[in-house]
């Protein structure tokens, strides 16, 4: 199974009431690549997916290309795409095998070949014991595996997933995330995955397109999106970001109780950095100090909220065995290469 490159050229969507759901958007996806459309509700990610699928007609002038083929006006049933929804969209009157075989039967595949393909899909999704069960007998995770098997059974050129794990509990989401990653890597199928979950996006995407207000704010690898956000919205939406405001004094940013040394690339009085870059140090190594407001034990690490006398407290991620309690004084430092200046983020 191999994927096809996808290209959106000036695709936009305006609804009848004048609402602009998607501003003119260009997007190129390589064959076999997994691109995650990530953003808050109403940002345009599902509209983009539906335009790729052929479920939504974009505004005049936009084009959707699958390889060298213009599919802008081709209906979904002729685009050879597989889709997986949050709601599963399975047929309750069919067994697990019947659901997986449905698309193959519609395409006129011979019974022997169809049975072999269904067997392969059951094995790939590790649901062979469920083959003859009805959909009502399945758990949410099992249903989603059936939905995935049904979507990829016809060997589509493109796989589209719209919030497929949202309805599942946390542990099941994590398990299925691993299975989906394994599946996509093995199939090398071109995939567009829509989610508002940052962890899913970071785990599954070769690249992430962060969307805001109907536009792609930034597209890049998970590493680039996290460590080199192109704008403040991206920096704040992906993970947690600390913000400090101070008074510039040459090449230093003066804080209420110390200073941070900044390189010449920073031109703002406001700097940002990730919780894991805030280090708790001895008093004589501190750049600033504060008081512990809250301490949250999260198993593999401790999340500490620190008041340093500014409008917003800071968040630190520290080792799980660090002993801190509300009211404790802590001394902090941040390496200069971990700092990002708001309004002049690294490119």
N, C-alpha and C positions, 0 to 999 in steps of 0.2 A: 504494500500500500504506500503510495507517495502523494504528497500534497502538491498544490499549485500556488504560484505567487498570487497575491491579491493586491490590487491598487485602487484606492479611492482618489478620484480627481475632482476637487471642488464640490464634494457632496454636502448638501445641506437639507434641512427639513423645516418647513414652516407650516403649522397647522392652520385649519380654516379660520380659527379665531384670531389669527395673527401672531400666535406664540411661536417664537423661533426656538425650536428644540435643538437644532444643530446648525451652527454657522458653517460657512464653506470650509470644508476639511479635506486635506490631502493626507493620505496614509499609505505607506508601502509595507507589505508583509512578505517576507521571503518564503519560498516553498519549504514546508516542513517546520516553520517557525511557530512558536506559541506566543501570541501577543495578548496581554491582559489589558482590558479597558477598565480602569479603576477610577472611582470617584463617588461623591455623595449622591443621594437621590436627586433626580432631576438634572443631572449634569450632561446628559446626552449619550451616555454609554449604550443603553439598550436601544435607543433610536439608531445609533451607528450599526449595531449588530443586526437590527431588523432590515436596514438598507442593504447590508452585505448579503443577508439571507434571501432578499426579495420579498419579505413580508411587508415592507414599507417602501413606497415610492418616494424617492427624494425629489427636491425641487428641480425644475428644468435647468439643464446645463451641467449637472453633475454626472460623473461616469463611474461605473463599477467594472473593473477588469479582473477576470480570472485568467492569469497568464496573458496570452495575446487575444483572448476572446472578450468582447464587450458584452456583459450580461446585464447591463443597466435595465433593459426592458424584458429580460427573460424571467418568466415566473419561477417561483421557488421549486416547483416539482421538476423543472428542467435544469436547475443549477447544480444538481448532484451535491447537495450539502446535507450533512447530518446535524440534527439539533437536539440539545438536551436542555430541558427547562427545570426550574425550581419545583414545579408542580408534577414532575415526572411525565404527565400526559400519556400514561399507559392505558391499554384497552382492558377494562375490568372483566370482560367476557372471555378473554383469552388467557391461556396459561403463560408461564414465563417463556417457554419455547415458542409458543404461538405469537407472542409479542415480538420476539427477536426475528422470527421468520416473516412477519407481516410485510415489511418493505421488500424483501426478496421475492415474495410471492407476487406482489404488485408489479415488480419488474419482469415477471415471467421466467424466473430462474427455475430450472428443472428440479424436480423433487429430490433427487439423489444429491445434487450439488447443494441444494438448499439445506438439506439435513446436515451435510458435512460442515457447512458454514455456521449453522446454529451451534453444532457441537464445538467448533473452534471458539466461538464467542463465549459460550458457557465456560469453557476451560480458561480462556483469557481473563474473564472477570471472576473466576473462581466461584462460580455459582452452579456447578453441575448438579448438586443434590436438589436444587430448586426447580429443575427443568419442568416438572409436571405440576407444580403448584399454581394455584390461582393467585392473582395479584393481591387479593384481600388477605392472603395468608402471609404476606411479606412485611418485614420491617421497613422503615424509611430508607435505611442504608441499602438494603437488598433491592428495593424498588429503583433506587438511583443507579445501581449496578446494571439492572435490567435495561433501564433507559439508555445507559451508555452503550451496552451491547447492541441494542436495537439501532442506535444511531450509527455505529461504525460497521455493522454487518454488511451493508451494501457497498462498503469501501468508497465513501464519498471523497470528493476532491478537497472539501473543506469541512471542518468540524466546528460548530458554534455552540457554546455553552453559556446559558443565561442564568447566573446566580444558582448553579446546580446544588450547592451544599447549604444554602441559607436555612432551609427548613430542618436541618439535622442538628442534634446536640453536639457539644464541643468535641467530645472524644471521637464520635463518629465522623465529624468533619475532618479531624486530623488523620484518621485512618484512611478515609476515602481520598484525601488530598495526596497521600503517598501512593495510593493505587492509581489515581489519575495521572500523576507525574510519571509513574512507571509505564503506563499505557501510552501516553503521548510520546515519550522517548522511544519506545519500541516501534511505534507505528510510523513515526516521522511524518505525521499528517499536519497540514497547515491548520492551525487552531486559533480561534478568537474566543477569549474567555472573559465574560463580564462579571465583575464582583465589586462590592464596596468594602470587602475584607482585605486589609493591607497584608495580613499574613499569607492568605491564599495567593495574592498577587506576587509577593516576593518569592514564595515557594515554587510557583508554577510557571511564571513568565520568563521567556528568554528576554523579552522586553516588556516594559510596562508603559502604557499611555495613560497618564494622569489627566483626567478631564474635569473641567470646571466651566459652568455656565455655557454649555454647548460648544466648547472649544477644547482642543488638546493643549494643556498647559505645558506639558513636557513629555517626551518619549525617550526612553533609554533603558539600559540594563537595570536590574534591581539595585546593583551596587551604585551606579551613577545617580539613580533617582534618590537614593538614601543619602549618599555622601556629597553629591553635587547638585542639589536642587536648583532649578533655574529661576525660581521665584518664591516669594514667601508663602504663597498658598501651598505649593508642593512641599516645601520644608515642613510646614505645620501639619499637612494632611498625612504624610508618611511618618509614622512613629511619633515620638514625643520630641518637642524642640524647646529648649530653654532660651529665654530672651533676657538680655541685660542692656539697660540704657545707662549711659554715663556722660561724662564731659571729656572731650578730647584734649589731650595735652601733648602736642607733637605726635609721636608714634605710639602713645599709650592711651588707653581708655581708663579714666580715673573713676573708681567705684566708691561707694560709701566707706569701705574699709580696706582699701588697697588699690592695686591697679593690675590690668591685664596688658601684656605687651602684644601689640598687633603689628603685622607686617604691612608694607606699604600698599598692598592691594586692597586694604580695608579703608573705605572712605565714609563710613557711617558711624553715627554715635550709638547705633544699636547693633549688637552682635548676637549671634545665635550659636548654640552648640548642643549636641546630643547628651542625654543623661549619662551614658557610659563614658563620656569624655570628661565628666566632672569627677575629680579625684579627691578623696579625703586624705589630708596630709597633716604633718605636725605643724604646730603654730608658726615655727620659724621658716617654714616653706610655703606658707599660705599666701595667696593673692587676695583672698577675702575670707570672711568668717560669717557664720550665721547660726541660727537656732533651729533644731529639728522640730517641725510642726507635726508631721505624721510619719509613721513607719509601717509599711505594708510588706508582710512576708509572702512571697509568691513562689515558694518552693526552691527554684534554682537560683533566685536572686532576691534581694530586698530593694524595694522602691522607697526612697526617702525624700520627703518634701521639706525643703529648707527655706526659712525666711532670712533673707540677707538685707532686709530693710528697704526693699523696692516694692513697686506696685504688684508684681507677680512673684510668687516664690519660685525657687528652682527645684528641679527633680534630679535626683542622682540614682543611678543603678549601681548597687554595691554587692559584694559577696554575701551569700546567705547566712554566713556565720558572724557577720559584723554585728556587734552589740551596740545598738543605739536605742534611745527612748525619747519620746517627746520632751522637749525642754533642754536636751543636751546641746552644748555648744560644739560645733564642728568647724574645722578649718579646711578650706577648699582651694583647689588649683585647677586650671584648665590649660592644656598645652596650646600654644598659639596656632599650630597647624590644624587644630580641630575647630577653630573659630570660623564662622561665616558671617559676613556683614549684610544685614538687611538692606535691600536696595542695590547691593553690588555683590550678588552671590557668584561663586566661582562657576565658570562655564565648562 
